[in-house]
Amino acid sequence: MDTEAQPTERDRSSHPSDSGDAPAAEGAEERSRFALVAGITNWLPGGRFSLTLLICLLFLLLLNAFVAKPFQIPSGSMENGLRIGDRVLVNKLAYRFGAEPRRGEVVVFDGTGYFGDADYIKRVVGVGGDHVVCCDEEGRLQVNGRPVDESTFLFPGDSPSTVTFDVEVPEGALFVLGDHRSASSDSRDHLGSPGGGMIPVGRVIGRADWIVWPYAHLTRLHRPSAYARVPAADASPEAARPAKNAAGAHG
């Protein structure tokens, strides 16, 4: 007795047809796509070249809006590291996913209502909870009781500050200074202004990561090790001492 299963009419009908209808449909879809592109290029002056240019422009706009933004240095407040006319690439994603600015990083922020109606670039010296003092007996800046050696980036001949101050940075805010202290209007000058000279973290546009122009200045901006060694505010007895919030006029 032949026990081998015989294909039924239902089995045979369940297999894909060999008529070639599916490839034909796929081919029609491909031709439709090509026709759409051809239609756009025929409509645009310049054809494919203009279409490519528009796609590149859209990509750059999206990149500028959400990922990275060029920023031109407008003054000498960050010399010698950043010179007037230099263009830096600002990483707009650096603080988008829970990370916050760290001491020593160079940030671009919107100073409207705090410093002035413009974007500014400064170095973060203190973050929320930090106790920032200038200057100690040796003329150095102190953060949470630890002296900070700024000699690797401070403008030659400048002191850390000609203004004395003793401040505690509120949570969610930043205390920022320019590297060219004698030519920088920064947190020291606005201690008596709304916000007490502090910049809300929410006003930070991004972190300056690279000097990208001119080509001769191309370099990556690193966080100075002196700031990386500063202890957290809650780990320093000095940070718990009430701040005086004293400051003089910037010279």
N, C-alpha and C positions, 0 to 999 in steps of 0.2 A: 504493500500500500504506500502510495506516495504521500509522505507526511510533510513535504516542503510547502511552506506557506505560499499560496498563489496571490499575486497582486490583484487587488479588487479594483473596481472602477473608481472607488473613492480615493484609493492610494495613488492611482495614476493621475487623477485630476488635481491632487494636492501639490504636485511638483511644479516648479516654475515653467512657464511656457517657453519653448525654444524659438518663439516667433521673433524675438529681438525687439520687443516693444520697449523694455526698460532702457537699453542703451540708446534707443532712438529718442526717448524722453530726455535722458541726460544730455545728449548731443544738442537737443533743442534748447535746453536750459543754458548750456555753454554759449550757444550762438546768441541767446538773448542777452547774456552778460556782455559779450563782446560788442553787440549792437548798441547797448547802453553806453559803454565807454566810447565807442565810435561816435555816437550821437553827441556826447558831451564835448569831445575833442573837435567835432565839426562846428559846434556852436560857439566854442571859445575862440577868440582871436589868438592866433599863435598855436592852436591845436594842442598836441601832446606836451609841448614845452610849457605852455601856460598851465595845463592841468597839473603837471609835476610841480611847478612853482607854487601853485595854490595848496597842494597837499603838504609841501615842505613848510609853507607859511603857517598852515593850520597846526602842524606838529610843533613848530616853534612857539606859537601862541599858547598852546596847551602846556608845553614845557615851562614857559615863563610864568604861567598862572599857577601851576601846581607843584613843580619840581625844583627848578633853579631859575635865578634871576640875576642878570648882570647889574652891578652897582658901580657908578663912577665916583671915585674919591673927590669930594668937593673942596677940601681944605687940608691944611698941614697938621691937623690935630692928632693924626696917627703916624706921623713920621717917627723914625726913618723907615719903619716897616712898610707903610702904605703912603705913597707919595701922591701929590695932587695930579689928577688925571689918570691914575692907575684904575683899571677896572677889575673888580673882584667878582667871583662867582658865588652867589649866596644860595646856600642849600636850604630850600624852603621845607624840606621833609625832615630836617634834623630834629625838630621838636614837635612833630605832628603825632607821634604814636606813644605818648606818655613820657618821653625824655624831656628834660628841661635844661636850660643853659647851665654850664658849669663855670666855676671861677677860671679865669684865664682865657676863655674863648672870646673871639671877636664876633660881635653880633651887629646886625642892622635892625633898627627898630623905628617905629613911627613915633616921633616925639611930640605930636600934636597934643596941646594941653599940658605938656610937661616941660619940654625943652623949647619947642617952637613948631611951627606948621611945616615940618619937613621930615625926611628920613635921615637918620644919623647912624654913624658907625663908631662903636667904642668897644673897649675891652671890659668884660665882666670882672669886677673885683670882689663883689660880695653877692651872695644869694640869700634867700629867705632864712632868717634866723641868725645870720652872721653878725659878728661884732667887728666893725672896721674902724681902725684908729690910725691917725697920722699926726705926728710921727713919733717913733720911739726915741730913746736917747742917742741912737746911732743914725737917726734920720730916715729910718725905714718904715714902710707901711706895715701894719700888723693886721692880720685877720684871725679872729678867734684865738688871740694871744700868741700867734706864731708870726715872726718877722718874715716878710716876703722879699727875696732878692730879685728886683726888677731890672737889674743891670743889663740883661741880655736883650731887652727890647725897649727900655726907656730911652728917650731922645738924648744924645750925648750932651752932657752939661746940665741937664735938667735934674732937679731934686724930685723925689716922689710927690711933694706938694709944698707950695709956699703958704697954703691954707691949712690951719689945724682943724681937725674934725674928729669926732668920736660918736659914731652912729651905730644903731642896730637896724639891720635891714628887715622890713616886715615880710611875713610869709607871702609868697606870690609876687615878689618884687625883686629888682636887681639894682645894685649900686655899680655905676659904670664910670670909667675914666678913659681919657685919651692917652696914648703913649707919649705924645709931645705935650707934657703937662703944662708948660708955660704958654702954649698956644691952643689949649683945649678948653672949651666951655662944656662942662660935664656935670655930674651929680654934685660936685662941690659947690657949684655956682647956684644951685637951685634948692638948697636945703631949706630955704625959707619960702619956697614956692609951693603951689598945690602939688601934693604927692611927696613933698619933702625931698625932692631930687631923685627919688627912686622911680624906676621904670617898671610898670607892670609886665609880667612875663607874657601876658596876652598881646602886648604891643610889639613883641619881637617878630620880625618878618622871617628871619632865618640866620644861619651861621655862615660867616664868610670863610670859605674853605680854600679858595685858590685865588692867586693873582693871575689873571689870564691875559692881560694886555697892559703895556706893550710886551711883546714876546720876550724881550731881554729881562723883564722882571718876573717871568713865569716861575711860580713857586707855590708850594702848598703851605698853608698857614697852620702851624702846630700850636697846641696848647702848651705854654711854658711849664716845665717840671716844677718850678717854684710854687705855682698855684696848685698843682696836683698833690703836693705834700701838706697842704693846709688841712687841719683836722676839721671834722664836722662840728657844727655849732654846739650840738648837745654833748660833744665829747670834750669841750673846753670849758674849764671853770671861768675863764675870762669872758666867755660869751654870755654867761649868766649875769654879769655885772651890768647894772642899768647904764645905758648910753647917755652921754651928755647932749648929743645932737648940736654940738657947737661948731660954728664955722665962721670964717672971715671972708671978706671980699677977695675974689680971685685976682691975682696979679698977672 
